[in-house]
Amino acid sequence: MTVEREKSSLSRQHSRWPDDGRLGRIDWKVSTAIIVSTLLMVIEHYHCLLPFKSYDRMLLYLVVPLLTIVFLFRESPTRYGFQVGDWKAGLFLTVAACVGMTVIIWPLARSGAMQRYYAPRVHTAIP
């Protein structure tokens, strides 16, 4: 019996993993987040839930994760990065990017190739 005890104590000493009773366990929130995110990507790829794909994506990648955090995890979304942040810097960067893109796109939109490409899409619905 003592030989068995010595072997087990030696194996615990040389183990890579701490023997604190948590070996092989994964936090339920981590596994839930992985499962939910995988299912949402599969649903988005194979199913159309709303009239426009952009609405589907907003529902699946914003609303469902927020509801999961609030109702399933019972935590504040701010712990997961859902917050306003530095809105003045964000507003400045958004306006600067819009101005920069307008300067670049304006001449390109007047080219014949661009007009021929987008001509069939002129009368389609925009979400």
DRENMIBA-973561 format. One record per residue (C-alpha): residue number from 1; x, y, z. Coordinates in pm, whole numbers, plus 32768, in hexadecimal, padded with zeros to 4 digits. Example, Ala and Ser with C-alpha at 12.3 -4.5 7.8 and 13.67 -1.06 7.14 Angstrom:
// DRENMIBA-973561
rec n:1&X:84CE&Y:7E3E&Z:830C
rec n:2&X:8557&Y:7F96&Z:82CA
// end
This chain:
// DRENMIBA-973561
rec n:1&X:8000&Y:8000&Z:8000
rec n:2&X:811C&Y:80EF&Z:8047
rec n:3&X:81AC&Y:80B6&Z:7EEC
rec n:4&X:805D&Y:811D&Z:7E55
rec n:5&X:8057&Y:8258&Z:7F2B
rec n:6&X:81B9&Y:82B7&Z:7EC4
rec n:7&X:8169&Y:8286&Z:7D53
rec n:8&X:8033&Y:835C&Z:7D6C
rec n:9&X:80E9&Y:8472&Z:7E27
rec n:10&X:8205&Y:846C&Z:7D29
rec n:11&X:8112&Y:847E&Z:7C07
rec n:12&X:8064&Y:85A9&Z:7CA8
rec n:13&X:81B0&Y:865B&Z:7CDC
rec n:14&X:821A&Y:8634&Z:7B72
rec n:15&X:80C9&Y:867F&Z:7AD9
rec n:16&X:80A8&Y:87AD&Z:79F3
rec n:17&X:7F51&Y:87FD&Z:7A7B
rec n:18&X:7F01&Y:8865&Z:7BDF
rec n:19&X:7E39&Y:8764&Z:7C9E
rec n:20&X:7D37&Y:8850&Z:7D2F
rec n:21&X:7C02&Y:878D&Z:7CCA
rec n:22&X:7BC1&Y:885F&Z:7B91
rec n:23&X:7C7F&Y:8785&Z:7A9D
rec n:24&X:7BBC&Y:8760&Z:795B
rec n:25&X:7AAF&Y:885A&Z:79B4
rec n:26&X:7A58&Y:8985&Z:78DF
rec n:27&X:79A3&Y:8AB8&Z:795F
rec n:28&X:7834&Y:8A9B&Z:78FD
rec n:29&X:782E&Y:8C01&Z:787B
rec n:30&X:794F&Y:8BBF&Z:778D
rec n:31&X:78B3&Y:8A81&Z:7705
rec n:32&X:7760&Y:8B2D&Z:76E7
rec n:33&X:77F9&Y:8C51&Z:762A
rec n:34&X:78A9&Y:8B63&Z:7539
rec n:35&X:776E&Y:8A97&Z:74FD
rec n:36&X:768B&Y:8BC8&Z:74D4
rec n:37&X:777B&Y:8C7B&Z:73E7
rec n:38&X:77A6&Y:8B42&Z:7312
rec n:39&X:762E&Y:8B0A&Z:72FE
rec n:40&X:75F4&Y:8C77&Z:72A1
rec n:41&X:76EC&Y:8C60&Z:7181
rec n:42&X:7648&Y:8B20&Z:7104
rec n:43&X:74EB&Y:8BBB&Z:711B
rec n:44&X:7561&Y:8CF5&Z:7066
rec n:45&X:75FC&Y:8C28&Z:6F4E
rec n:46&X:74DE&Y:8B33&Z:6F10
rec n:47&X:73A4&Y:8BF5&Z:6F6D
rec n:48&X:7301&Y:8D40&Z:6F1A
rec n:49&X:723C&Y:8DB7&Z:7047
rec n:50&X:71E5&Y:8F1B&Z:6FE1
rec n:51&X:71AC&Y:8FC3&Z:6E8E
rec n:52&X:7310&Y:904A&Z:6E76
rec n:53&X:745A&Y:8F9F&Z:6ECA
rec n:54&X:74D2&Y:90D3&Z:6F85
rec n:55&X:73AA&Y:90B8&Z:7073
rec n:56&X:73F8&Y:8F48&Z:70AA
rec n:57&X:755E&Y:8F9E&Z:7103
rec n:58&X:74F8&Y:90B1&Z:71F2
rec n:59&X:740B&Y:8FC2&Z:72A1
rec n:60&X:74FD&Y:8E9E&Z:72AB
rec n:61&X:7640&Y:8F57&Z:72F9
rec n:62&X:75C2&Y:9071&Z:73D9
rec n:63&X:746F&Y:9024&Z:7472
rec n:64&X:74A2&Y:8EB0&Z:74BE
rec n:65&X:75FB&Y:8EE0&Z:755F
rec n:66&X:7576&Y:9000&Z:7632
rec n:67&X:744C&Y:8F30&Z:76A2
rec n:68&X:7536&Y:8E0E&Z:76F0
rec n:69&X:7611&Y:8EED&Z:77C7
rec n:70&X:74F0&Y:8F91&Z:787F
rec n:71&X:7403&Y:8E6D&Z:78B3
rec n:72&X:74DC&Y:8D35&Z:78AB
rec n:73&X:7623&Y:8DB3&Z:7940
rec n:74&X:756E&Y:8EB6&Z:7A1A
rec n:75&X:7684&Y:8FB4&Z:79EA
rec n:76&X:76A1&Y:9114&Z:7968
rec n:77&X:76F4&Y:9138&Z:77F5
rec n:78&X:77FE&Y:923A&Z:7854
rec n:79&X:78D5&Y:911A&Z:78D9
rec n:80&X:78DD&Y:9098&Z:7773
rec n:81&X:792D&Y:91E3&Z:76CA
rec n:82&X:77CF&Y:9261&Z:7679
rec n:83&X:77F4&Y:93CD&Z:76DC
rec n:84&X:77FE&Y:9527&Z:7644
rec n:85&X:796E&Y:9568&Z:7680
rec n:86&X:7A14&Y:96A4&Z:75FF
rec n:87&X:78F5&Y:971D&Z:7527
rec n:88&X:799D&Y:9867&Z:74C7
rec n:89&X:7AC9&Y:97B6&Z:7430
rec n:90&X:79E1&Y:96B9&Z:7388
rec n:91&X:790D&Y:97CE&Z:72F3
rec n:92&X:7A44&Y:9882&Z:7272
rec n:93&X:7AD0&Y:9745&Z:71D4
rec n:94&X:797F&Y:96F3&Z:7136
rec n:95&X:795C&Y:984C&Z:709A
rec n:96&X:7AC7&Y:9848&Z:7024
rec n:97&X:7A9B&Y:96EF&Z:6F87
rec n:98&X:7958&Y:975B&Z:6ED8
rec n:99&X:7A01&Y:9890&Z:6E49
rec n:100&X:7B2F&Y:97C4&Z:6DD9
rec n:101&X:7A57&Y:96B8&Z:6D35
rec n:102&X:7984&Y:97C0&Z:6C86
rec n:103&X:7ABC&Y:9860&Z:6BF1
rec n:104&X:7B2D&Y:970E&Z:6B6B
rec n:105&X:79DB&Y:9684&Z:6AFB
rec n:106&X:7955&Y:97BF&Z:6A50
rec n:107&X:7A3E&Y:97AF&Z:6920
rec n:108&X:7A2A&Y:9633&Z:6911
rec n:109&X:78AF&Y:963A&Z:6909
rec n:110&X:78B7&Y:970B&Z:67CC
rec n:111&X:7985&Y:9609&Z:670E
rec n:112&X:78D5&Y:953F&Z:6601
rec n:113&X:793A&Y:93EE&Z:6691
rec n:114&X:78A5&Y:9440&Z:67E4
rec n:115&X:7761&Y:94C0&Z:674A
rec n:116&X:773C&Y:938B&Z:666D
rec n:117&X:7776&Y:92A6&Z:6799
rec n:118&X:7677&Y:9352&Z:687B
rec n:119&X:7571&Y:93AC&Z:6772
rec n:120&X:74A8&Y:9267&Z:67A0
rec n:121&X:749C&Y:92A4&Z:6918
rec n:122&X:740F&Y:9404&Z:6909
rec n:123&X:72A2&Y:93A2&Z:693B
rec n:124&X:72D0&Y:929B&Z:6A48
rec n:125&X:725F&Y:92C8&Z:6BAF
rec n:126&X:735C&Y:9342&Z:6CAA
rec n:127&X:732A&Y:92D1&Z:6E12
// end
